[in-house]
Amino acid sequence: MGSLPMETSRVDHQNDLLVITCASGKQGSGLVPRVAKDWRRLRLVCHSTKSEEWLKREYPRAEVIRTDLSLPKEPERILKDATVIYHVEPPFAHRQNVMGFNMIDAARKVAKEGTFKHFVYASVLNPQLRKMIHHDQRLQVEEYLMESELNYTILQPTHFMFLFPVAPMLAQENPVYKANWNANIPFSFIALSDLGEVGAKVLNEREKHYTAQYPLCGDGPLNYQRICDMVSQEIGKKIELRQLTYEESVQAFLMRIFGTLDADAESVDAVERILLYYNRHGLIGSSNVCEWLLGRKPTNWLDWMRAEIQQIKQQAH
């Protein structure tokens, strides 16, 4: 597909208040730097004290709020006087759908008071794949948002490129990649920088994107065996690919996301379901929409990997 850039129609938002939840997370890392220079009023929401301190250092002009999104009354405080929200929910959070419902209800209340204009929801690619709990919950939130009478945009990113651990592969003398699922199953990927660029475009152009749903894929389908081969060639070291057992994969996933094996039952269920699904089906989609929004080819996996390697080497010196 040829590049079909959208017309530029930036919104004058000098007096608008933009709220971004999970602002210190991975999705925030691609979005917040792009909007911080354009939006005079910015409210960044995070969960931990460490994240709060980091955001205040990085974005001294922004208002930073530390809170627990699962508390039912917090969305009203978060959205007070807000114009726009870019809502990201914590990955595999307990009752993730209820968090979304509460935020939408709060936005409706603010909209009735006359200030709120746009709800941007960070969902997942193909939320109708309901065998995965977190997809099913995002689908429920999408439906609730569509019926809310709010102006909305739904972004549906695929598998993130950063999930492949490039830095450990560089650091190890004999690198080993521990695969959590069948390494021959294909996935589509997206770079966080591309997702951040799309998110900033949607926020800055606003009305052009009302009621839109954007499935966002950059590169792929690629499987992890092919990725290991590409990285091996680039770093000059053969990466051994070791397939974990299902039980080992569940434990590794829980530790990476929650830092503990003692997660609540719903979160464990969500992790178990996604690993079973990925092991059989992967997650794939088309890059056409992402290319259209960016006005260029999305970042491919090889270019992303090379940029990661260069950045890691620069930081080491």
C-alpha positions in Angstrom: 0.0 0.0 0.0 1.3 3.5 -0.9 1.7 6.1 1.8 -1.5 8.1 2.3 -0.8 10.8 4.9 -3.8 12.5 6.5 -4.3 16.2 6.1 -2.8 18.2 9.0 -5.4 19.9 11.1 -3.9 20.7 14.5 -6.2 21.7 17.3 -5.5 24.9 19.2 -5.3 23.3 22.7 -3.3 26.0 24.6 -6.0 26.1 27.3 -6.9 22.4 27.1 -5.9 20.0 29.8 -4.6 16.6 28.6 -4.6 13.7 31.1 -2.4 10.6 30.4 -2.7 7.6 32.7 0.1 5.1 33.3 2.3 8.0 32.1 5.6 6.5 33.3 4.9 3.1 31.6 6.1 1.8 28.2 3.3 3.3 26.2 3.9 6.6 28.0 7.6 6.6 27.1 6.6 6.9 23.4 3.8 9.4 23.9 4.6 11.8 26.7 7.8 13.3 25.2 5.9 14.1 22.0 3.0 15.9 23.7 4.9 17.6 26.5 6.3 20.3 24.2 2.9 21.0 22.6 0.4 20.9 25.5 0.7 23.7 28.0 -1.5 21.9 30.5 -0.6 18.3 31.1 -1.6 16.0 33.9 0.4 12.8 34.2 -1.0 9.9 36.3 1.1 7.1 37.8 0.9 4.5 40.5 4.2 4.4 42.4 6.3 7.0 44.4 9.3 6.2 42.2 7.3 6.9 39.0 5.9 10.1 40.6 9.4 11.4 41.4 10.7 10.5 37.9 7.9 12.3 36.1 8.3 15.4 38.2 12.0 15.5 37.3 11.4 14.8 33.6 8.4 17.1 33.1 8.5 19.9 35.7 5.8 21.9 34.0 3.3 19.0 34.2 1.0 18.2 37.1 1.7 14.7 38.4 -0.8 12.7 40.3 0.0 9.4 42.0 -3.0 7.2 42.5 -4.6 3.8 42.3 -6.8 3.5 39.2 -8.7 0.7 40.8 -10.3 3.0 43.4 -13.8 3.9 42.1 -13.7 7.6 43.1 -10.2 8.4 41.8 -11.2 8.9 38.1 -13.3 11.9 39.0 -10.3 13.5 40.7 -8.0 12.6 37.8 -10.4 14.1 35.2 -11.4 17.3 37.1 -11.4 20.1 34.5 -9.9 17.8 31.9 -10.5 18.3 28.1 -8.9 15.1 26.8 -7.7 11.8 28.3 -5.3 9.2 26.8 -6.3 6.2 28.9 -3.8 3.4 29.4 -4.7 0.7 31.9 -2.0 -1.3 33.9 -1.2 -4.5 32.1 -3.1 -7.5 33.5 -4.5 -5.4 36.3 -7.2 -6.9 38.5 -10.7 -6.0 37.2 -9.2 -4.0 34.3 -12.6 -3.6 32.7 -14.0 -1.9 35.8 -11.2 0.6 35.7 -12.2 1.5 32.2 -15.9 1.7 33.1 -15.1 4.1 36.0 -12.9 6.3 33.9 -15.6 6.6 31.2 -18.3 7.4 33.8 -16.1 10.1 35.2 -15.5 11.5 31.7 -19.2 11.6 31.0 -19.7 13.6 34.2 -17.0 16.1 33.2 -18.5 16.3 29.7 -21.9 17.3 31.2 -20.0 20.2 33.0 -18.8 21.4 29.6 -15.0 20.9 29.6 -14.5 17.3 28.3 -14.1 16.7 24.6 -12.2 13.5 23.7 -11.5 10.1 25.2 -8.6 8.2 23.6 -8.5 4.5 24.8 -5.4 2.4 24.4 -6.8 -1.1 23.8 -5.3 -4.1 22.2 -5.2 -5.6 18.6 -8.2 -7.8 18.0 -10.0 -7.5 21.3 -12.6 -9.9 20.0 -10.1 -12.7 20.6 -11.9 -13.4 23.9 -10.1 -16.5 24.9 -7.6 -14.1 26.4 -9.1 -12.4 29.5 -7.4 -9.1 29.0 -8.7 -8.9 25.4 -12.2 -9.7 26.6 -12.1 -7.0 29.2 -10.8 -4.5 26.7 -13.6 -5.4 24.4 -16.1 -4.7 27.1 -14.5 -1.3 27.7 -14.6 -0.5 24.0 -18.3 -1.3 23.9 -19.0 0.8 27.0 -17.1 3.7 25.4 -18.9 3.4 22.1 -22.3 3.7 23.9 -21.2 6.5 26.3 -22.0 9.3 23.9 -18.5 10.6 24.3 -16.2 11.6 21.4 -13.8 8.7 21.4 -10.9 7.2 19.5 -9.8 3.6 20.1 -6.1 2.6 19.4 -5.4 -1.1 19.1 -1.7 -1.8 19.2 -0.2 -5.3 18.6 2.7 -7.0 20.2 5.5 -4.6 21.2 9.0 -4.9 19.8 10.6 -4.1 23.1 9.5 -7.4 24.5 12.5 -9.0 22.9 15.4 -8.5 25.3 18.1 -7.1 23.1 20.4 -5.8 25.9 20.8 -9.2 27.6 21.7 -10.8 24.3 24.4 -8.2 23.8 25.8 -8.6 27.3 25.9 -12.4 27.4 29.0 -14.2 26.0 26.8 -17.1 25.0 23.3 -15.6 24.7 20.2 -17.6 25.4 16.7 -16.5 24.6 14.1 -18.2 26.7 10.9 -18.4 24.6 7.6 -18.3 26.5 5.7 -19.8 23.6 6.2 -21.7 20.3 9.0 -19.8 18.6 7.6 -20.7 15.1 4.3 -18.9 15.7 4.0 -15.6 13.9 3.4 -12.2 15.5 2.9 -8.7 14.2 5.0 -6.0 16.0 4.9 -2.3 16.6 7.6 0.1 17.9 6.6 2.2 20.9 7.9 5.3 19.1 5.4 4.7 16.2 2.6 4.2 18.7 3.6 7.4 20.4 3.6 9.3 17.1 0.2 8.0 16.2 -1.1 8.8 19.7 0.2 12.4 19.5 -1.3 12.8 16.0 -4.8 11.7 17.3 -4.6 14.0 20.3 -3.4 17.0 18.2 -5.9 16.6 15.4 -8.8 15.5 17.6 -12.1 15.8 15.6 -10.6 14.1 12.6 -10.3 10.9 14.7 -13.7 10.9 16.5 -15.4 7.5 16.6 -12.3 5.8 14.9 -10.9 2.4 15.7 -7.3 2.0 14.6 -5.7 -1.5 14.6 -2.0 -0.7 14.8 0.7 -3.1 13.4 4.2 -2.1 12.2 6.2 -5.1 11.1 5.5 -8.8 10.6 4.3 -11.4 10.7 7.6 -12.6 12.2 8.3 -15.5 14.5 10.8 -15.5 17.4 13.0 -18.0 15.7 13.5 -15.6 12.8 14.1 -12.7 15.2 16.8 -14.7 17.1 18.5 -15.4 13.8 18.4 -11.7 12.8 19.8 -10.5 16.1 22.5 -13.3 16.0 23.6 -12.0 12.6 23.7 -8.4 13.8 25.6 -8.9 17.1 27.9 -11.6 15.7 26.9 -14.2 18.4 24.7 -17.2 17.9 21.7 -16.9 20.2 20.5 -20.2 21.6 16.7 -20.4 21.6 15.4 -22.4 24.6 11.7 -23.2 24.8 10.4 -22.9 28.4 7.8 -25.3 29.7 4.3 -23.9 30.2 4.7 -23.8 33.9 8.1 -22.0 33.6 6.6 -19.5 31.2 3.8 -18.6 33.6 6.2 -18.0 36.4 8.6 -15.9 34.2 5.6 -13.8 33.0 4.3 -13.2 36.5 7.8 -12.1 37.7 8.3 -9.8 34.8 4.9 -8.1 35.1 4.3 -8.2 38.9 7.7 -8.9 40.4 6.2 -11.8 42.3 4.6 -15.2 41.9 2.0 -14.2 44.4 -0.4 -12.4 42.1 -4.2 -12.4 42.5 -6.1 -15.3 40.9 -7.6 -13.2 38.1 -4.1 -11.9 37.0 -2.7 -15.4 37.1 -5.7 -16.6 34.9 -5.0 -13.8 32.5 -1.3 -14.7 32.1 -2.1 -18.4 31.7 -4.7 -17.7 29.0 -2.4 -15.4 27.0 0.4 -17.9 27.0 -1.8 -20.7 25.8 -3.3 -18.5 23.1 0.1 -17.1 21.9 1.6 -20.6 21.8 -1.1 -21.7 19.3 -2.2 -18.6 17.4 0.2 -15.7 18.0 -1.2 -12.2 17.2 -1.1 -10.8 13.7 -2.7 -7.9 11.7 -2.1 -5.5 8.9 0.3 -2.5 8.9 -1.9 -0.5 6.4 -3.7 1.7 9.0 -0.5 2.4 10.9 1.2 3.4 7.6 -1.7 5.7 6.7 -1.6 7.4 10.0 2.1 7.9 10.1 2.4 9.0 6.5 5.3 6.6 6.0 6.3 3.0 6.4 6.2 1.9 10.0 9.4 1.0 11.8 10.5 -2.5 10.8 12.0 -4.9 13.2 15.5 -4.8 11.8 15.7 -1.0 12.0 14.3 -1.0 15.5 16.8 -3.7 16.6 19.8 -1.7 15.1 18.6 1.4 16.8 18.4 -0.4 20.1 21.8 -1.9 19.8 23.3 1.5 18.9 21.6 3.1 21.9 22.8 0.3 24.3 26.4 0.7 23.1 26.3 4.5 23.5 25.0 4.2 27.0 27.8 1.7 27.8 30.5 4.3 27.0 
